[in-house]
Amino acid sequence: MANTLEDIHSGWQLTESDPGVFSELLKTLGVPLIVDDLYSLDAESLASMQPLHALIFLFKWVSTPEAGPSAGHSDPDFTGFFAHQVENNACATIAVLNALGNIPSLPMGPQLAELNNFTTGMDPQTRGMVIASADWLREAHNALSPPSAVSLDGLGLPKSTEDAYHFVVYLPVAGQLYELDGLKQCPVSHGSYQESGEGWLEKAREVIEARIATYPMGALEFSLLALRDDPLPALEKRLQELRDAGMEHGDTAADVGMRIANETSKRERWAFENSLRKHNHVGLVHALLLAMSKAGRLEAAKETAKQTMRQRVERKAARGEAMDED
């Protein structure tokens, strides 16, 4: 959903489906977990993410109700943690909280622990309202998704309908695979799963693949993230054990060292990308436009941009998709 003036005033901004963003939120919440991109649901990819606690699924929201086995059934008697989404754009944080609240014995920061304790026994709507009113949580949510620096609201421009995307979470609770969607009245149970083999992940693969299959062939309107233990502490501990045993030059130590380097590099990339998300680039854009104007190149750039937009509109129209030229 686009940032409208109403959304900005509500205080909850759009969240990017990016592991660095989610991992920073988890760090703020005091939770020793991270989020990683998951590009495949095959057994090997899932095994490489273990211990894996939940799958966060981003999809293009459509009004057509789900049907078939992948839809599951509502469970009004769900005894775990479940909160409704009562604010626009808060679905990412609601998905995270709905996952964290159902992971047994999970260490967490004092603010999140207090929130969970305070909302114990509340119905999902009331719990969602408490979450939405938590200033510290809203600030953590918005830390890497600042409000738009430029708003076109109030200018009387024609409104266009934009695609809406939504986060839900899949995870095991009490021997069943559950789908926790803050926009639904109740958690959705997808039934029990076999504890042996891949466990709940095999059931999750079936459900998610069936859901994706309801969209047009080749659709790319999805994103899948894995909520998992942070592997870095365990890797560092393993490397130290190998060094203490005099095996720091062996193949095992080299493999562990490479995995540590990859994890460290990934975190450095996340930190850099997050710093860009926090930065206000309006001043830079203004300076560039001013420089182009002084150099006499702004008008030509405007015409090129208009031509590019017309071509995009024509391509969309040829596919039967609506797109305003404005």
FISEBA-695590 format. One record per residue (C-alpha): x, y, z; residue number from 1; residue in three letters. Coordinates in nm, 2 decimals. Example, Ala and Ser with C-alpha at 12.3 -4.5 7.8 and 13.67 -1.06 7.14 Angstrom:
BEGIN
+--------+--------+--------+-----+-----+
|      X |      Y |      Z |   i |  aa |
+--------+--------+--------+-----+-----+
|   1.23 |  -0.45 |   0.78 |   1 | ALA |
|   1.37 |  -0.11 |   0.71 |   2 | SER |
+--------+--------+--------+-----+-----+
This chain:
BEGIN
+--------+--------+--------+-----+-----+
|      X |      Y |      Z |   i |  aa |
+--------+--------+--------+-----+-----+
|   0.00 |   0.00 |   0.00 |   1 | MET |
|   0.12 |   0.35 |  -0.07 |   2 | ALA |
|   0.20 |   0.60 |   0.20 |   3 | ASN |
|  -0.11 |   0.83 |   0.21 |   4 | THR |
|  -0.15 |   1.13 |   0.43 |   5 | LEU |
|  -0.37 |   0.91 |   0.65 |   6 | GLU |
|  -0.10 |   0.64 |   0.68 |   7 | ASP |
|   0.16 |   0.90 |   0.77 |   8 | ILE |
|  -0.05 |   1.04 |   1.04 |   9 | HIS |
|  -0.12 |   0.69 |   1.18 |  10 | SER |
|   0.25 |   0.67 |   1.25 |  11 | GLY |
|   0.32 |   0.32 |   1.10 |  12 | TRP |
|   0.52 |   0.33 |   0.78 |  13 | GLN |
|   0.57 |   0.07 |   0.51 |  14 | LEU |
|   0.83 |  -0.20 |   0.58 |  15 | THR |
|   1.06 |  -0.34 |   0.31 |  16 | GLU |
|   1.07 |  -0.72 |   0.28 |  17 | SER |
|   1.44 |  -0.73 |   0.35 |  18 | ASP |
|   1.63 |  -0.96 |   0.59 |  19 | PRO |
|   1.85 |  -0.67 |   0.71 |  20 | GLY |
|   1.54 |  -0.47 |   0.81 |  21 | VAL |
|   1.38 |  -0.76 |   0.99 |  22 | PHE |
|   1.70 |  -0.86 |   1.16 |  23 | SER |
|   1.75 |  -0.50 |   1.29 |  24 | GLU |
|   1.40 |  -0.51 |   1.43 |  25 | LEU |
|   1.47 |  -0.84 |   1.61 |  26 | LEU |
|   1.79 |  -0.69 |   1.75 |  27 | LYS |
|   1.59 |  -0.39 |   1.88 |  28 | THR |
|   1.35 |  -0.64 |   2.04 |  29 | LEU |
|   1.63 |  -0.81 |   2.22 |  30 | GLY |
|   1.57 |  -1.15 |   2.04 |  31 | VAL |
|   1.87 |  -1.37 |   1.95 |  32 | PRO |
|   1.73 |  -1.45 |   1.60 |  33 | LEU |
|   1.79 |  -1.32 |   1.25 |  34 | ILE |
|   1.60 |  -1.33 |   0.93 |  35 | VAL |
|   1.74 |  -1.46 |   0.60 |  36 | ASP |
|   1.61 |  -1.46 |   0.24 |  37 | ASP |
|   1.48 |  -1.80 |   0.14 |  38 | LEU |
|   1.49 |  -1.85 |  -0.24 |  39 | TYR |
|   1.37 |  -2.21 |  -0.25 |  40 | SER |
|   1.16 |  -2.44 |  -0.04 |  41 | LEU |
|   1.36 |  -2.75 |  -0.13 |  42 | ASP |
|   1.48 |  -2.97 |   0.16 |  43 | ALA |
|   1.84 |  -2.88 |   0.12 |  44 | GLU |
|   1.78 |  -2.50 |   0.14 |  45 | SER |
|   1.55 |  -2.54 |   0.45 |  46 | LEU |
|   1.80 |  -2.77 |   0.62 |  47 | ALA |
|   2.08 |  -2.51 |   0.58 |  48 | SER |
|   1.87 |  -2.26 |   0.78 |  49 | MET |
|   1.82 |  -2.48 |   1.08 |  50 | GLN |
|   1.73 |  -2.42 |   1.36 |  51 | PRO |
|   1.44 |  -2.26 |   1.17 |  52 | LEU |
|   1.14 |  -2.13 |   1.38 |  53 | HIS |
|   0.90 |  -1.97 |   1.13 |  54 | ALA |
|   0.85 |  -1.86 |   0.77 |  55 | LEU |
|   0.75 |  -1.50 |   0.69 |  56 | ILE |
|   0.56 |  -1.48 |   0.37 |  57 | PHE |
|   0.50 |  -1.16 |   0.17 |  58 | LEU |
|   0.24 |  -1.18 |  -0.10 |  59 | PHE |
|   0.02 |  -0.96 |  -0.32 |  60 | LYS |
|  -0.31 |  -0.93 |  -0.15 |  61 | TRP |
|  -0.62 |  -1.01 |  -0.36 |  62 | VAL |
|  -0.98 |  -1.00 |  -0.25 |  63 | SER |
|  -1.06 |  -1.34 |  -0.39 |  64 | THR |
|  -1.09 |  -1.58 |  -0.09 |  65 | PRO |
|  -0.86 |  -1.88 |  -0.08 |  66 | GLU |
|  -1.01 |  -2.22 |  -0.16 |  67 | ALA |
|  -0.90 |  -2.58 |  -0.15 |  68 | GLY |
|  -0.67 |  -2.77 |   0.09 |  69 | PRO |
|  -0.42 |  -2.49 |   0.12 |  70 | SER |
|  -0.68 |  -2.26 |   0.28 |  71 | ALA |
|  -0.68 |  -2.45 |   0.61 |  72 | GLY |
|  -0.95 |  -2.39 |   0.87 |  73 | HIS |
|  -1.00 |  -2.11 |   1.13 |  74 | SER |
|  -0.92 |  -2.21 |   1.48 |  75 | ASP |
|  -1.11 |  -1.98 |   1.73 |  76 | PRO |
|  -0.97 |  -2.19 |   2.02 |  77 | ASP |
|  -0.61 |  -2.12 |   1.95 |  78 | PHE |
|  -0.43 |  -2.08 |   2.28 |  79 | THR |
|  -0.11 |  -1.93 |   2.16 |  80 | GLY |
|  -0.01 |  -1.56 |   2.10 |  81 | PHE |
|  -0.22 |  -1.39 |   1.82 |  82 | PHE |
|  -0.27 |  -1.02 |   1.76 |  83 | ALA |
|  -0.49 |  -0.85 |   1.50 |  84 | HIS |
|  -0.34 |  -0.58 |   1.28 |  85 | GLN |
|  -0.53 |  -0.26 |   1.36 |  86 | VAL |
|  -0.30 |  -0.01 |   1.19 |  87 | GLU |
|  -0.22 |   0.03 |   0.82 |  88 | ASN |
|   0.13 |  -0.08 |   0.73 |  89 | ASN |
|   0.19 |  -0.26 |   1.06 |  90 | ALA |
|   0.16 |  -0.61 |   0.91 |  91 | CYS |
|   0.54 |  -0.68 |   0.91 |  92 | ALA |
|   0.58 |  -0.61 |   1.29 |  93 | THR |
|   0.25 |  -0.80 |   1.36 |  94 | ILE |
|   0.38 |  -1.10 |   1.17 |  95 | ALA |
|   0.71 |  -1.09 |   1.37 |  96 | VAL |
|   0.53 |  -1.06 |   1.70 |  97 | LEU |
|   0.29 |  -1.33 |   1.62 |  98 | ASN |
|   0.59 |  -1.56 |   1.54 |  99 | ALA |
|   0.80 |  -1.46 |   1.85 | 100 | LEU |
|   0.51 |  -1.50 |   2.09 | 101 | GLY |
|   0.48 |  -1.87 |   1.99 | 102 | ASN |
|   0.84 |  -1.97 |   2.02 | 103 | ILE |
|   0.89 |  -2.15 |   2.36 | 104 | PRO |
|   1.15 |  -2.02 |   2.60 | 105 | SER |
|   1.27 |  -1.75 |   2.36 | 106 | LEU |
|   1.49 |  -1.49 |   2.53 | 107 | PRO |
|   1.37 |  -1.13 |   2.46 | 108 | MET |
|   1.43 |  -0.77 |   2.57 | 109 | GLY |
|   1.25 |  -0.63 |   2.87 | 110 | PRO |
|   1.01 |  -0.41 |   2.67 | 111 | GLN |
|   0.89 |  -0.70 |   2.45 | 112 | LEU |
|   0.87 |  -0.93 |   2.76 | 113 | ALA |
|   0.66 |  -0.67 |   2.94 | 114 | GLU |
|   0.43 |  -0.63 |   2.63 | 115 | LEU |
|   0.38 |  -1.01 |   2.61 | 116 | ASN |
|   0.31 |  -1.04 |   2.98 | 117 | ASN |
|   0.07 |  -0.74 |   2.98 | 118 | PHE |
|  -0.14 |  -0.87 |   2.69 | 119 | THR |
|  -0.16 |  -1.23 |   2.82 | 120 | THR |
|  -0.53 |  -1.34 |   2.82 | 121 | GLY |
|  -0.64 |  -1.05 |   2.59 | 122 | MET |
|  -0.84 |  -1.12 |   2.28 | 123 | ASP |
|  -0.66 |  -1.06 |   1.94 | 124 | PRO |
|  -0.83 |  -0.73 |   1.87 | 125 | GLN |
|  -0.74 |  -0.58 |   2.21 | 126 | THR |
|  -0.39 |  -0.72 |   2.20 | 127 | ARG |
|  -0.35 |  -0.56 |   1.85 | 128 | GLY |
|  -0.47 |  -0.22 |   1.99 | 129 | MET |
|  -0.22 |  -0.24 |   2.27 | 130 | VAL |
|   0.06 |  -0.32 |   2.02 | 131 | ILE |
|  -0.05 |  -0.03 |   1.80 | 132 | ALA |
|  -0.04 |   0.21 |   2.09 | 133 | SER |
|   0.32 |   0.11 |   2.20 | 134 | ALA |
|   0.53 |   0.41 |   2.10 | 135 | ASP |
|   0.86 |   0.23 |   2.14 | 136 | TRP |
|   0.74 |  -0.05 |   1.91 | 137 | LEU |
|   0.62 |   0.19 |   1.65 | 138 | ARG |
|   0.95 |   0.37 |   1.66 | 139 | GLU |
|   1.14 |   0.04 |   1.62 | 140 | ALA |
|   0.91 |  -0.05 |   1.33 | 141 | HIS |
|   0.97 |   0.29 |   1.16 | 142 | ASN |
|   1.35 |   0.31 |   1.23 | 143 | ALA |
|   1.43 |   0.17 |   0.88 | 144 | LEU |
|   1.12 |   0.29 |   0.70 | 145 | SER |
|   1.10 |   0.67 |   0.75 | 146 | PRO |
|   0.79 |   0.85 |   0.63 | 147 | PRO |
|   0.80 |   0.99 |   0.27 | 148 | SER |
|   0.98 |   1.32 |   0.25 | 149 | ALA |
|   0.76 |   1.43 |  -0.03 | 150 | VAL |
|   0.38 |   1.39 |  -0.02 | 151 | SER |
|   0.14 |   1.46 |  -0.30 | 152 | LEU |
|  -0.16 |   1.44 |  -0.08 | 153 | ASP |
|  -0.37 |   1.76 |  -0.07 | 154 | GLY |
|  -0.28 |   1.86 |  -0.43 | 155 | LEU |
|  -0.60 |   1.73 |  -0.58 | 156 | GLY |
|  -0.42 |   1.49 |  -0.80 | 157 | LEU |
|  -0.62 |   1.19 |  -0.93 | 158 | PRO |
|  -0.59 |   0.88 |  -0.71 | 159 | LYS |
|  -0.48 |   0.55 |  -0.86 | 160 | SER |
|  -0.52 |   0.21 |  -0.71 | 161 | THR |
|  -0.19 |   0.05 |  -0.61 | 162 | GLU |
|  -0.11 |  -0.31 |  -0.54 | 163 | ASP |
|  -0.13 |  -0.40 |  -0.17 | 164 | ALA |
|   0.12 |  -0.65 |  -0.02 | 165 | TYR |
|   0.08 |  -0.83 |   0.31 | 166 | HIS |
|   0.30 |  -1.03 |   0.55 | 167 | PHE |
|   0.18 |  -1.35 |   0.73 | 168 | VAL |
|   0.37 |  -1.61 |   0.92 | 169 | VAL |
|   0.38 |  -1.99 |   0.92 | 170 | TYR |
|   0.51 |  -2.18 |   1.21 | 171 | LEU |
|   0.44 |  -2.49 |   1.43 | 172 | PRO |
|   0.24 |  -2.46 |   1.74 | 173 | VAL |
|   0.12 |  -2.76 |   1.95 | 174 | ALA |
|   0.19 |  -3.01 |   1.68 | 175 | GLY |
|   0.01 |  -2.83 |   1.40 | 176 | GLN |
|   0.11 |  -2.59 |   1.13 | 177 | LEU |
|  -0.05 |  -2.25 |   1.18 | 178 | TYR |
|  -0.08 |  -1.95 |   0.95 | 179 | GLU |
|  -0.10 |  -1.63 |   1.16 | 180 | LEU |
|  -0.25 |  -1.34 |   0.96 | 181 | ASP |
|  -0.33 |  -1.03 |   1.16 | 182 | GLY |
|  -0.60 |  -0.94 |   0.91 | 183 | LEU |
|  -0.79 |  -1.26 |   0.98 | 184 | LYS |
|  -1.03 |  -1.31 |   1.27 | 185 | GLN |
|  -0.86 |  -1.63 |   1.39 | 186 | CYS |
|  -0.53 |  -1.82 |   1.33 | 187 | PRO |
|  -0.56 |  -2.07 |   1.05 | 188 | VAL |
|  -0.47 |  -2.44 |   1.12 | 189 | SER |
|  -0.32 |  -2.64 |   0.83 | 190 | HIS |
|  -0.33 |  -2.96 |   1.03 | 191 | GLY |
|  -0.08 |  -3.18 |   1.20 | 192 | SER |
|   0.25 |  -3.28 |   1.06 | 193 | TYR |
|   0.50 |  -3.57 |   1.10 | 194 | GLN |
|   0.77 |  -3.50 |   1.36 | 195 | GLU |
|   1.01 |  -3.72 |   1.17 | 196 | SER |
|   1.20 |  -3.61 |   0.85 | 197 | GLY |
|   1.15 |  -3.24 |   0.77 | 198 | GLU |
|   0.88 |  -3.20 |   1.03 | 199 | GLY |
|   0.66 |  -2.90 |   1.00 | 200 | TRP |
|   0.86 |  -2.76 |   0.71 | 201 | LEU |
|   0.73 |  -3.03 |   0.48 | 202 | GLU |
|   0.37 |  -2.93 |   0.56 | 203 | LYS |
|   0.46 |  -2.56 |   0.52 | 204 | ALA |
|   0.61 |  -2.62 |   0.18 | 205 | ARG |
|   0.29 |  -2.79 |   0.06 | 206 | GLU |
|   0.07 |  -2.51 |   0.18 | 207 | VAL |
|   0.29 |  -2.22 |   0.05 | 208 | ILE |
|   0.35 |  -2.38 |  -0.29 | 209 | GLU |
|  -0.03 |  -2.45 |  -0.32 | 210 | ALA |
|  -0.09 |  -2.08 |  -0.24 | 211 | ARG |
|   0.16 |  -1.96 |  -0.49 | 212 | ILE |
|   0.00 |  -2.19 |  -0.75 | 213 | ALA |
|  -0.33 |  -1.99 |  -0.73 | 214 | THR |
|  -0.15 |  -1.69 |  -0.89 | 215 | TYR |
|  -0.08 |  -1.66 |  -1.26 | 216 | PRO |
|   0.21 |  -1.86 |  -1.40 | 217 | MET |
|   0.53 |  -1.67 |  -1.37 | 218 | GLY |
|   0.40 |  -1.42 |  -1.11 | 219 | ALA |
|   0.68 |  -1.27 |  -0.89 | 220 | LEU |
|   0.46 |  -1.11 |  -0.63 | 221 | GLU |
|   0.61 |  -1.31 |  -0.34 | 222 | PHE |
|   0.89 |  -1.30 |  -0.09 | 223 | SER |
|   0.98 |  -1.57 |   0.17 | 224 | LEU |
|   1.20 |  -1.50 |   0.47 | 225 | LEU |
|   1.33 |  -1.75 |   0.73 | 226 | ALA |
|   1.32 |  -1.67 |   1.10 | 227 | LEU |
|   1.61 |  -1.86 |   1.24 | 228 | ARG |
|   1.87 |  -1.88 |   1.52 | 229 | ASP |
|   2.16 |  -1.64 |   1.46 | 230 | ASP |
|   2.44 |  -1.89 |   1.35 | 231 | PRO |
|   2.73 |  -1.65 |   1.42 | 232 | LEU |
|   2.77 |  -1.72 |   1.80 | 233 | PRO |
|   2.77 |  -2.10 |   1.74 | 234 | ALA |
|   3.02 |  -2.07 |   1.46 | 235 | LEU |
|   3.25 |  -1.86 |   1.66 | 236 | GLU |
|   3.23 |  -2.10 |   1.95 | 237 | LYS |
|   3.30 |  -2.39 |   1.72 | 238 | ARG |
|   3.61 |  -2.22 |   1.57 | 239 | LEU |
|   3.74 |  -2.15 |   1.92 | 240 | GLN |
|   3.70 |  -2.51 |   2.02 | 241 | GLU |
|   3.89 |  -2.62 |   1.71 | 242 | LEU |
|   4.17 |  -2.38 |   1.80 | 243 | ARG |
|   4.18 |  -2.50 |   2.16 | 244 | ASP |
|   4.22 |  -2.85 |   2.03 | 245 | ALA |
|   4.50 |  -2.75 |   1.80 | 246 | GLY |
|   4.30 |  -2.81 |   1.48 | 247 | MET |
|   4.28 |  -2.45 |   1.36 | 248 | GLU |
|   4.46 |  -2.54 |   1.03 | 249 | HIS |
|   4.23 |  -2.83 |   0.93 | 250 | GLY |
|   3.96 |  -2.84 |   0.67 | 251 | ASP |
|   3.69 |  -2.82 |   0.93 | 252 | THR |
|   3.83 |  -2.50 |   1.08 | 253 | ALA |
|   3.87 |  -2.35 |   0.73 | 254 | ALA |
|   3.50 |  -2.43 |   0.65 | 255 | ASP |
|   3.39 |  -2.27 |   0.98 | 256 | VAL |
|   3.61 |  -1.97 |   0.92 | 257 | GLY |
|   3.46 |  -1.92 |   0.57 | 258 | MET |
|   3.10 |  -1.94 |   0.71 | 259 | ARG |
|   3.19 |  -1.68 |   0.97 | 260 | ILE |
|   3.34 |  -1.46 |   0.70 | 261 | ALA |
|   3.02 |  -1.49 |   0.50 | 262 | ASN |
|   2.80 |  -1.41 |   0.80 | 263 | GLU |
|   3.02 |  -1.11 |   0.89 | 264 | THR |
|   3.01 |  -0.98 |   0.53 | 265 | SER |
|   2.63 |  -1.02 |   0.52 | 266 | LYS |
|   2.59 |  -0.81 |   0.84 | 267 | ARG |
|   2.82 |  -0.54 |   0.70 | 268 | GLU |
|   2.61 |  -0.53 |   0.39 | 269 | ARG |
|   2.29 |  -0.51 |   0.60 | 270 | TRP |
|   2.44 |  -0.22 |   0.81 | 271 | ALA |
|   2.53 |  -0.03 |   0.49 | 272 | PHE |
|   2.19 |  -0.08 |   0.33 | 273 | GLU |
|   2.02 |   0.02 |   0.65 | 274 | ASN |
|   2.22 |   0.34 |   0.68 | 275 | SER |
|   2.10 |   0.43 |   0.33 | 276 | LEU |
|   1.74 |   0.36 |   0.44 | 277 | ARG |
|   1.77 |   0.60 |   0.73 | 278 | LYS |
|   1.92 |   0.88 |   0.52 | 279 | HIS |
|   1.71 |   1.16 |   0.37 | 280 | ASN |
|   1.81 |   1.20 |   0.01 | 281 | HIS |
|   1.59 |   1.50 |  -0.08 | 282 | VAL |
|   1.88 |   1.74 |  -0.05 | 283 | GLY |
|   2.09 |   1.54 |  -0.29 | 284 | LEU |
|   1.81 |   1.51 |  -0.54 | 285 | VAL |
|   1.75 |   1.89 |  -0.52 | 286 | HIS |
|   2.12 |   1.96 |  -0.57 | 287 | ALA |
|   2.13 |   1.73 |  -0.88 | 288 | LEU |
|   1.82 |   1.88 |  -1.04 | 289 | LEU |
|   1.96 |   2.23 |  -0.98 | 290 | LEU |
|   2.30 |   2.14 |  -1.13 | 291 | ALA |
|   2.12 |   1.98 |  -1.44 | 292 | MET |
|   1.92 |   2.30 |  -1.48 | 293 | SER |
|   2.22 |   2.52 |  -1.47 | 294 | LYS |
|   2.39 |   2.30 |  -1.72 | 295 | ALA |
|   2.09 |   2.32 |  -1.95 | 296 | GLY |
|   2.02 |   1.94 |  -1.94 | 297 | ARG |
|   1.71 |   1.93 |  -1.72 | 298 | LEU |
|   1.45 |   1.98 |  -2.00 | 299 | GLU |
|   1.60 |   1.70 |  -2.21 | 300 | ALA |
|   1.60 |   1.47 |  -1.91 | 301 | ALA |
|   1.24 |   1.55 |  -1.84 | 302 | LYS |
|   1.14 |   1.46 |  -2.20 | 303 | GLU |
|   1.34 |   1.13 |  -2.18 | 304 | THR |
|   1.16 |   1.05 |  -1.85 | 305 | ALA |
|   0.82 |   1.12 |  -2.00 | 306 | LYS |
|   0.90 |   0.90 |  -2.30 | 307 | GLN |
|   1.01 |   0.62 |  -2.07 | 308 | THR |
|   0.69 |   0.65 |  -1.87 | 309 | MET |
|   0.47 |   0.64 |  -2.18 | 310 | ARG |
|   0.65 |   0.32 |  -2.29 | 311 | GLN |
|   0.58 |   0.17 |  -1.95 | 312 | ARG |
|   0.22 |   0.26 |  -1.97 | 313 | VAL |
|   0.19 |   0.11 |  -2.31 | 314 | GLU |
|   0.35 |  -0.21 |  -2.20 | 315 | ARG |
|   0.12 |  -0.24 |  -1.90 | 316 | LYS |
|  -0.18 |  -0.17 |  -2.12 | 317 | ALA |
|  -0.08 |  -0.44 |  -2.36 | 318 | ALA |
|  -0.08 |  -0.68 |  -2.07 | 319 | ARG |
|  -0.42 |  -0.56 |  -1.96 | 320 | GLY |
|  -0.28 |  -0.39 |  -1.65 | 321 | GLU |
|  -0.39 |  -0.05 |  -1.54 | 322 | ALA |
|  -0.13 |   0.23 |  -1.48 | 323 | MET |
|  -0.18 |   0.60 |  -1.47 | 324 | ASP |
|   0.05 |   0.81 |  -1.68 | 325 | GLU |
|   0.05 |   1.08 |  -1.42 | 326 | ASP |
+--------+--------+--------+-----+-----+
